[in-house]
């Protein structure tokens, strides 16, 4: 009787283990919309929220395995990036706290996952953080004050976002 129980238990365990076939994760291609952004200056202490759309151009789902930010002042929300279906879109939402930065800052967010041609993708942005001055205002502060009026008069070119990209 004991041998019968062991045989049945062993057959059940083998059936379960054979049925648990490990799925192979196929590689895919991801495109970051408007990567390497250059944001307009902000005052120190303000919080800047950035949204980077990521589009899965491949035929397989994208699975995020890890994300590393270059500074503790960046909070990354990765919930919509954990799994992006083929042809779908996810959003990398970053909250950047400017309290601990002054001057020109450039930050990176490194994404790891099942990329087709590389092991990681870097999303980057930069901006100038201007300290709150108790004297004559400089151009960044004036820009920030007048930004709501008519930004098109303050900068050259077409303004439809709060950042710009390098000319190619």
Buried (B, 14 or more C-beta within 10 A) or exposed (E): EEEEEEEEEEEEEEEEEEEEEEEEEEBBBBEBEBBBBBBBBBBBEBEBEBEBEBBBEBEBBBBBEEBEBBBEBBEBEBEBBEEBEBEEEBBBBBEBBBEEBEEEBEBBBBBBBBBEEEEEBBBBBBBBBBBEEEEEEEEBBEBBEEBEEEBEEBEEEEBEEEBBEEEE
